[in-house]
Amino acid sequence: WERCRAQNHRCPLQVVNHLAFNLILGIVPTIALAGSLAGGIADDRQHRRMFLFVYGLWAITLAMWNWMRSASVAWVVVWAVAGVLAIAFLRLRRE
């Protein structure tokens, strides 16, 4: 385990933890959307726009969280791109 603490070397458990946290936290907004639809909220344009906005901010937050936790650069890039694309798509659809 001393090797796992060396700089630039990740333990298998660390990789699994990052994978699990990213997958679980990545679907939280989707679960919230499904819950609101199941609860009887109308699936209108405003609701979808708000979902995209929240998902974009959530994805950027996950990118920052991964960066602060020194996770793989791939996770940082995936969430940053997902967040920027969600907000950009929202902005483009508005015009």
C-alpha positions in Angstrom: 0.0 0.0 0.0 3.0 2.3 0.3 3.2 2.3 -3.5 -0.4 3.6 -3.6 0.6 6.6 -1.6 3.4 7.5 -4.0 2.8 10.5 -6.2 1.0 9.7 -9.6 0.0 6.2 -8.6 -3.6 5.2 -7.9 -4.8 2.3 -5.9 -7.4 0.0 -7.5 -9.8 0.9 -4.6 -9.4 4.6 -5.3 -10.2 4.0 -9.0 -13.4 2.1 -8.1 -14.4 4.7 -5.6 -14.0 7.5 -8.1 -16.0 5.5 -10.7 -18.8 4.7 -8.3 -19.1 8.3 -7.0 -19.1 9.7 -10.5 -21.7 7.3 -11.8 -24.0 7.8 -8.7 -23.6 11.5 -8.6 -24.0 11.8 -12.3 -27.5 10.3 -12.3 -28.8 12.3 -9.3 -30.3 15.1 -11.5 -31.9 12.5 -13.8 -33.5 10.7 -10.8 -34.8 14.1 -9.6 -36.3 14.7 -13.1 -37.9 11.3 -13.1 -39.3 11.9 -9.6 -40.8 15.2 -10.6 -42.4 13.8 -13.7 -43.8 10.8 -11.7 -45.1 13.3 -9.1 -47.3 14.9 -11.7 -45.3 17.9 -12.8 -46.1 18.7 -16.5 -43.3 17.9 -18.9 -43.2 21.4 -20.5 -40.5 23.4 -22.1 -39.7 25.4 -19.0 -39.3 22.2 -17.0 -36.8 20.8 -19.5 -34.9 24.1 -19.7 -34.5 24.2 -15.9 -33.4 20.5 -15.9 -30.7 21.4 -18.5 -29.6 24.4 -16.5 -29.4 22.4 -13.2 -27.7 19.5 -14.9 -25.1 21.8 -16.5 -24.3 23.4 -13.2 -24.2 20.0 -11.5 -21.8 18.6 -14.1 -19.5 21.6 -13.7 -19.6 21.1 -9.9 -18.6 17.4 -10.4 -15.7 18.5 -12.6 -14.5 20.8 -9.9 -15.0 18.1 -7.2 -13.0 15.6 -9.2 -10.2 18.2 -9.8 -10.0 19.0 -6.1 -9.9 15.2 -5.3 -7.1 14.7 -7.8 -9.2 12.2 -9.7 -8.4 11.2 -13.2 -8.2 14.0 -15.7 -10.7 12.1 -17.8 -13.5 12.6 -15.2 -12.7 16.3 -15.0 -12.9 16.7 -18.7 -16.1 14.5 -19.1 -18.0 16.5 -16.5 -16.7 19.9 -17.6 -17.6 19.2 -21.2 -21.1 17.8 -20.2 -21.8 20.9 -18.2 -20.6 23.4 -20.8 -22.6 21.6 -23.5 -25.8 21.5 -21.4 -25.6 25.2 -20.7 -24.5 26.0 -24.3 -27.4 24.0 -25.7 -29.8 25.8 -23.4 -28.4 29.1 -24.5 -28.6 28.2 -28.2 -32.2 27.0 -27.9 -33.2 30.2 -26.3 -32.2 32.4 -29.3 
